[in-house]
Structures are given as structure tokens and as C-alpha cells.
Amino acid sequence: MSPPIDTVALHGWTAVPADANAILNGKLYLNKPTRILTKDIPFPSSDPLVARVQAYAKEKLPHQTYNHSMRVYYWAAVILHQQFPVFAASLSPSTLALTCLLHDIGTTHDHLRATQLSFEFYGGILALDLLQNPAESDAAKATQSQAEAVCEAIIRHQDLGTVGKLTFLGQLIQLATIYDNVGKFAEIVHADTRVDVNKAFPRGGWSRCFADTILEENGLKPWAHTTHLGELDFSNGVLENKLMEEYDGWE
């Protein structure tokens, strides 16, 4: 009989500090980042579930948001393997890819207006349904543990703070998204890698695009979860992303 699968390690459920500074021991990084290019970072497109979700993301997301989602995957993969090799040995690349592809699915024009829920919460619900209930009965679907791991990470990917804990997958997505969106933890990815990923998935004015989305949601839903980051502070931080400024006009 095969041993039971450790779904906690496989799908990133391990509890870690919510404070990113704590998980990095108060340093810029745990291990000095090394140069790695996009072509050397596998994307698990051979997984039928990832392929299905990637096609969905390409169809539903604006091009800028899709490219952001792909950049987040590559940032997360680099951070995972270079900074947290113990977690890298067990975390499913597919689970990571699914989370990155879907983390902003709630920000589309239609989805923002389909619900009174904040975009992260609605996005998590959409992801949970998409992963477990495909339109085609014979299409690939996620296990409950995988789908819920993705859902939890999406719901909490802007739940930035210093108190309590969250899943390792959630912390990894937070590190990758704030690196891309506001340039925080600027030293955690090698400069050559930063250039190469931005070339592979150009920003196309992402800073203005995402800042406008934040303001749009706050206008539609003054109670939105994003307001806990500051009603204008977060959007201004996105616009003032100096780390990515030189790449923001790349098409």
C-alpha cells in the first residue's frame, strides 16, 4: 500500500509567519540570489489542469493582467527555489502555477461588478469552482486540498500584515505580488532575472493599469478589502514602483 500523500507540504499548507520580514529573518534575502533566466524555469503546462486554467486565464484576463500573473509565477518560482529550498522539494509546481494564474481573476470588469465581495474573496470562490467543477465533465480537475489551497492563497494574497500566520503558498504569492507591484524586497531576485522575466512578459503600463483597478474597486465598493492597505497609499505605492519603472513601458 502506498503511503498517504502529505497534502500539507504538497500544496503549501504549512503555517508560516504572516510577517514577511520574519520569514526572511529580517534580512533582504536568506540566500544570495543568482542569475536564472525564464527559459530555465519550468512552467508546468504539461499538467492538463494547468493547461485548462491557463487557457481560461488568457481568455478572461486583460493582457496586462495575464502577463502580471505569469511574472508572478516566475518571481515566485525563483524565490521558492533560491530562498526556501526545503519547501521547493515538496511544493507542487502545478499548485503554484494555478494560484498565480488565478490570483487576480476577480479584478476583471465583469467580475468586479458581479458581486459585492472584495475582488480577492470573489476570486478565491471563482477559482475554487473552476478547479473543482470544470464545464466539461471529462476535463482535468483539482483535488479538494489543491483547490482549497489555491482559494485560500488568493483570498489572502493582499492580506499583508505582521500578526498571525498564513500558509506558505499564501506567503510566497504575497512576496511575488508585492515584488512585482510595488518593488518591495527588491534584492530577493537577481537583476538579470528581473530584466529577463519583464522581457518575456512585458508590463505594458502595468503600474497605471493596476493602480486604476484598485481605485475602480474602491469606488465601486468603499468597503473593499484593499482599503486596509490605505485607500490611496496602496495605489500610490503601485504608481511609485521605482524597481520596475524602467520596464513599465515595455510592450
Secondary structure by P-SEA (a helix, b strand, c coil): cccccccccccccccccccccccccccccccccccccccccccccccaaaaaaaaaaaacccaaaaaaaaaaaaaaaaaaaaccccccccccaaaaaaaaacccccccccccccccccaaaaaaaaaaaaaccccccccccccaaaaaaaaaaaaccccccccccccaaaaaaaaaaaaaacccccccccaaaaaaaaaaccccaaaaaaaaaaaaaaaaccccccccccccaaaaaaaaccccccccccc
